[in-house]
Amino acid sequence: MTNNSLHKPKGDKNSLIANFKKSDPIQQKLDNAEARIALLEQKCSHKDKILAVLAHDLRSPLSSISGLISVFEGKDAQRELELHVSELKTQLISVNELMNNLLRWASHSFEDAYSSHATNIDAASILRLNMELLDFVAKEKNIQLINTTTGPIELFVNQDQVDIILRNLLLNAVKFTGSGGTITISSQVNNNNTEITITDTGVGMSPQQLGTLFSSTHFSNYGTSGEKGFGLGLLLCKEYLDINNGTITITSELNKGTAITIMLPSAINDQ
């Protein structure tokens, strides 16, 4: 046996360095620090997106409310209130929606909500409840809500997060659909996933609008009855879908309508 064979290291130089790094406590601490920095950067990115939306969207309805209140000063308050109560109600609903979404986002971002805590659920009951909640608003705008789903919609997801996703998507459909329009909800199983599609005959979107939907540069327009749409709701939906291993697909044509399909894991069969 030669001297070279006696002293030849096992493995090449790179593998030895890699093994050393794995067992090096200093390197492990550095890796942990890098992971924490990455998480902080992610949360800062979320914060920047929310602040960008707030800076644009919260100012508008609050200014409208302030302007409406000033109309009442020095005039017949009762008569002015009757004339403007519907507009005031719309703006208050918009602000309330924004604040609810903001609170949900804050809870999600700062209370270790980066896991879905998924369970088997029936999303059909959640869908029906949200349709009932929006039924009054839809009737006021003469919009027909059509649910073509039959039977349960069995998913393996976080129930609260899917509730928020469906409510936001339905609310957006109602906002951007005009009088006499329709909103249709359907579902189908696709291998190990389930698709839920919400199709409206509303104002639709241009290719440019579609391209910025999930960026901090996207700000919604007013709805068909003056409702303010918030980019925050859609950002929240996308975030919750990512957490639940879901996807969202949006097709739209300006002045013709929009179809939004979310795909989520189907319920797990324990047998």
Contacts in CASP RR format, 6 or more apart in sequence:
PFRMAT RR
TARGET T0000
AUTHOR 0000-0000-0000
METHOD contacts of the structure
MODEL  1
MTNNSLHKPKGDKNSLIANFKKSDPIQQKLDNAEARIALLEQKCSHKDKI
LAVLAHDLRSPLSSISGLISVFEGKDAQRELELHVSELKTQLISVNELMN
NLLRWASHSFEDAYSSHATNIDAASILRLNMELLDFVAKEKNIQLINTTT
GPIELFVNQDQVDIILRNLLLNAVKFTGSGGTITISSQVNNNNTEITITD
TGVGMSPQQLGTLFSSTHFSNYGTSGEKGFGLGLLLCKEYLDINNGTITI
TSELNKGTAITIMLPSAINDQ
9 16 0 8 1.000
21 27 0 8 1.000
43 109 0 8 1.000
43 110 0 8 1.000
46 105 0 8 1.000
46 109 0 8 1.000
46 239 0 8 1.000
47 109 0 8 1.000
48 216 0 8 1.000
49 216 0 8 1.000
49 235 0 8 1.000
50 102 0 8 1.000
50 105 0 8 1.000
50 232 0 8 1.000
50 235 0 8 1.000
52 216 0 8 1.000
52 217 0 8 1.000
53 216 0 8 1.000
53 219 0 8 1.000
53 230 0 8 1.000
53 231 0 8 1.000
53 232 0 8 1.000
53 235 0 8 1.000
54 98 0 8 1.000
54 102 0 8 1.000
54 232 0 8 1.000
56 219 0 8 1.000
57 98 0 8 1.000
57 219 0 8 1.000
57 220 0 8 1.000
57 228 0 8 1.000
57 229 0 8 1.000
57 230 0 8 1.000
57 231 0 8 1.000
57 232 0 8 1.000
58 95 0 8 1.000
58 98 0 8 1.000
60 228 0 8 1.000
61 91 0 8 1.000
61 94 0 8 1.000
61 95 0 8 1.000
61 98 0 8 1.000
61 228 0 8 1.000
62 95 0 8 1.000
64 87 0 8 1.000
64 91 0 8 1.000
65 88 0 8 1.000
65 91 0 8 1.000
65 92 0 8 1.000
65 95 0 8 1.000
68 84 0 8 1.000
68 87 0 8 1.000
68 88 0 8 1.000
68 91 0 8 1.000
71 80 0 8 1.000
71 84 0 8 1.000
72 80 0 8 1.000
72 81 0 8 1.000
81 88 0 8 1.000
87 226 0 8 1.000
90 225 0 8 1.000
90 226 0 8 1.000
90 227 0 8 1.000
91 228 0 8 1.000
93 227 0 8 1.000
94 227 0 8 1.000
94 228 0 8 1.000
94 229 0 8 1.000
94 230 0 8 1.000
97 171 0 8 1.000
97 230 0 8 1.000
98 230 0 8 1.000
98 232 0 8 1.000
101 168 0 8 1.000
101 230 0 8 1.000
101 232 0 8 1.000
101 233 0 8 1.000
101 236 0 8 1.000
102 232 0 8 1.000
104 164 0 8 1.000
104 236 0 8 1.000
105 232 0 8 1.000
105 235 0 8 1.000
105 236 0 8 1.000
105 239 0 8 1.000
107 113 0 8 1.000
108 236 0 8 1.000
108 239 0 8 1.000
108 240 0 8 1.000
113 243 0 8 1.000
114 243 0 8 1.000
115 243 0 8 1.000
116 157 0 8 1.000
116 158 0 8 1.000
116 161 0 8 1.000
116 243 0 8 1.000
116 244 0 8 1.000
116 245 0 8 1.000
117 158 0 8 1.000
118 156 0 8 1.000
118 157 0 8 1.000
118 158 0 8 1.000
118 244 0 8 1.000
118 265 0 8 1.000
119 156 0 8 1.000
119 157 0 8 1.000
119 158 0 8 1.000
119 159 0 8 1.000
120 154 0 8 1.000
120 155 0 8 1.000
120 156 0 8 1.000
120 267 0 8 1.000
120 268 0 8 1.000
121 154 0 8 1.000
121 155 0 8 1.000
121 156 0 8 1.000
121 157 0 8 1.000
121 159 0 8 1.000
121 162 0 8 1.000
121 267 0 8 1.000
122 152 0 8 1.000
122 153 0 8 1.000
122 154 0 8 1.000
122 155 0 8 1.000
123 153 0 8 1.000
123 154 0 8 1.000
123 155 0 8 1.000
123 157 0 8 1.000
123 162 0 8 1.000
123 166 0 8 1.000
123 194 0 8 1.000
123 196 0 8 1.000
123 264 0 8 1.000
124 149 0 8 1.000
124 151 0 8 1.000
124 152 0 8 1.000
124 153 0 8 1.000
124 187 0 8 1.000
126 159 0 8 1.000
126 162 0 8 1.000
126 163 0 8 1.000
126 166 0 8 1.000
127 147 0 8 1.000
127 149 0 8 1.000
127 153 0 8 1.000
127 166 0 8 1.000
127 185 0 8 1.000
127 196 0 8 1.000
128 147 0 8 1.000
130 163 0 8 1.000
130 166 0 8 1.000
130 167 0 8 1.000
130 170 0 8 1.000
131 145 0 8 1.000
131 147 0 8 1.000
131 170 0 8 1.000
131 185 0 8 1.000
133 167 0 8 1.000
134 145 0 8 1.000
134 170 0 8 1.000
134 171 0 8 1.000
134 174 0 8 1.000
135 145 0 8 1.000
137 174 0 8 1.000
138 144 0 8 1.000
138 145 0 8 1.000
138 174 0 8 1.000
138 183 0 8 1.000
140 225 0 8 1.000
141 174 0 8 1.000
141 177 0 8 1.000
141 178 0 8 1.000
141 179 0 8 1.000
141 180 0 8 1.000
141 224 0 8 1.000
141 225 0 8 1.000
142 178 0 8 1.000
142 179 0 8 1.000
142 180 0 8 1.000
142 181 0 8 1.000
143 174 0 8 1.000
143 177 0 8 1.000
143 178 0 8 1.000
143 179 0 8 1.000
143 180 0 8 1.000
143 181 0 8 1.000
143 182 0 8 1.000
143 183 0 8 1.000
144 180 0 8 1.000
144 181 0 8 1.000
144 182 0 8 1.000
144 183 0 8 1.000
145 182 0 8 1.000
145 183 0 8 1.000
145 185 0 8 1.000
146 182 0 8 1.000
146 183 0 8 1.000
146 184 0 8 1.000
146 185 0 8 1.000
147 184 0 8 1.000
147 185 0 8 1.000
148 184 0 8 1.000
148 185 0 8 1.000
148 186 0 8 1.000
149 185 0 8 1.000
149 186 0 8 1.000
149 187 0 8 1.000
149 196 0 8 1.000
153 187 0 8 1.000
153 194 0 8 1.000
153 196 0 8 1.000
154 194 0 8 1.000
154 266 0 8 1.000
154 267 0 8 1.000
155 162 0 8 1.000
155 194 0 8 1.000
155 264 0 8 1.000
155 265 0 8 1.000
155 266 0 8 1.000
155 267 0 8 1.000
156 264 0 8 1.000
156 265 0 8 1.000
156 266 0 8 1.000
156 267 0 8 1.000
156 268 0 8 1.000
157 244 0 8 1.000
157 264 0 8 1.000
157 265 0 8 1.000
158 240 0 8 1.000
158 243 0 8 1.000
158 244 0 8 1.000
161 240 0 8 1.000
161 243 0 8 1.000
161 244 0 8 1.000
162 240 0 8 1.000
162 244 0 8 1.000
162 264 0 8 1.000
164 236 0 8 1.000
164 237 0 8 1.000
164 240 0 8 1.000
165 237 0 8 1.000
165 240 0 8 1.000
165 241 0 8 1.000
165 262 0 8 1.000
166 196 0 8 1.000
168 233 0 8 1.000
168 234 0 8 1.000
168 236 0 8 1.000
168 237 0 8 1.000
169 198 0 8 1.000
169 237 0 8 1.000
169 260 0 8 1.000
169 262 0 8 1.000
170 183 0 8 1.000
170 185 0 8 1.000
170 198 0 8 1.000
172 229 0 8 1.000
172 233 0 8 1.000
172 234 0 8 1.000
173 183 0 8 1.000
173 198 0 8 1.000
173 200 0 8 1.000
173 202 0 8 1.000
173 258 0 8 1.000
173 260 0 8 1.000
174 183 0 8 1.000
175 223 0 8 1.000
175 224 0 8 1.000
175 225 0 8 1.000
175 227 0 8 1.000
175 229 0 8 1.000
176 200 0 8 1.000
176 202 0 8 1.000
176 203 0 8 1.000
176 204 0 8 1.000
176 223 0 8 1.000
176 224 0 8 1.000
176 258 0 8 1.000
177 183 0 8 1.000
177 200 0 8 1.000
177 201 0 8 1.000
177 202 0 8 1.000
177 203 0 8 1.000
177 224 0 8 1.000
177 257 0 8 1.000
178 201 0 8 1.000
178 202 0 8 1.000
178 203 0 8 1.000
178 224 0 8 1.000
178 225 0 8 1.000
179 224 0 8 1.000
181 200 0 8 1.000
181 201 0 8 1.000
181 202 0 8 1.000
182 200 0 8 1.000
182 201 0 8 1.000
183 198 0 8 1.000
183 199 0 8 1.000
183 200 0 8 1.000
183 201 0 8 1.000
184 198 0 8 1.000
184 199 0 8 1.000
184 200 0 8 1.000
185 196 0 8 1.000
185 197 0 8 1.000
185 198 0 8 1.000
185 199 0 8 1.000
186 196 0 8 1.000
186 197 0 8 1.000
186 199 0 8 1.000
187 194 0 8 1.000
187 195 0 8 1.000
187 196 0 8 1.000
187 197 0 8 1.000
188 194 0 8 1.000
188 195 0 8 1.000
189 195 0 8 1.000
189 266 0 8 1.000
190 263 0 8 1.000
192 265 0 8 1.000
192 266 0 8 1.000
193 246 0 8 1.000
193 263 0 8 1.000
193 264 0 8 1.000
193 265 0 8 1.000
193 266 0 8 1.000
194 263 0 8 1.000
194 264 0 8 1.000
194 265 0 8 1.000
194 266 0 8 1.000
195 261 0 8 1.000
195 262 0 8 1.000
195 263 0 8 1.000
196 261 0 8 1.000
196 262 0 8 1.000
196 264 0 8 1.000
197 259 0 8 1.000
197 260 0 8 1.000
197 261 0 8 1.000
197 262 0 8 1.000
198 259 0 8 1.000
198 260 0 8 1.000
199 257 0 8 1.000
199 258 0 8 1.000
199 259 0 8 1.000
199 260 0 8 1.000
200 257 0 8 1.000
200 258 0 8 1.000
200 259 0 8 1.000
201 256 0 8 1.000
201 257 0 8 1.000
202 224 0 8 1.000
202 256 0 8 1.000
202 257 0 8 1.000
202 258 0 8 1.000
203 223 0 8 1.000
203 224 0 8 1.000
203 254 0 8 1.000
203 255 0 8 1.000
203 257 0 8 1.000
204 252 0 8 1.000
204 253 0 8 1.000
204 254 0 8 1.000
204 255 0 8 1.000
204 256 0 8 1.000
204 257 0 8 1.000
204 258 0 8 1.000
205 213 0 8 1.000
205 250 0 8 1.000
205 252 0 8 1.000
205 254 0 8 1.000
205 258 0 8 1.000
206 254 0 8 1.000
209 218 0 8 1.000
209 252 0 8 1.000
210 250 0 8 1.000
210 252 0 8 1.000
212 218 0 8 1.000
213 234 0 8 1.000
213 250 0 8 1.000
214 234 0 8 1.000
214 235 0 8 1.000
214 238 0 8 1.000
218 231 0 8 1.000
218 234 0 8 1.000
219 231 0 8 1.000
220 228 0 8 1.000
220 229 0 8 1.000
220 230 0 8 1.000
220 231 0 8 1.000
220 234 0 8 1.000
221 229 0 8 1.000
222 228 0 8 1.000
222 229 0 8 1.000
223 229 0 8 1.000
237 248 0 8 1.000
237 262 0 8 1.000
238 248 0 8 1.000
241 247 0 8 1.000
241 248 0 8 1.000
241 262 0 8 1.000
241 264 0 8 1.000
244 264 0 8 1.000
244 265 0 8 1.000
245 264 0 8 1.000
245 265 0 8 1.000
246 262 0 8 1.000
246 263 0 8 1.000
246 264 0 8 1.000
246 265 0 8 1.000
247 262 0 8 1.000
247 263 0 8 1.000
248 260 0 8 1.000
248 261 0 8 1.000
248 262 0 8 1.000
248 263 0 8 1.000
249 260 0 8 1.000
249 261 0 8 1.000
249 262 0 8 1.000
249 263 0 8 1.000
250 258 0 8 1.000
250 259 0 8 1.000
250 260 0 8 1.000
250 261 0 8 1.000
251 258 0 8 1.000
251 259 0 8 1.000
252 258 0 8 1.000
252 259 0 8 1.000
END
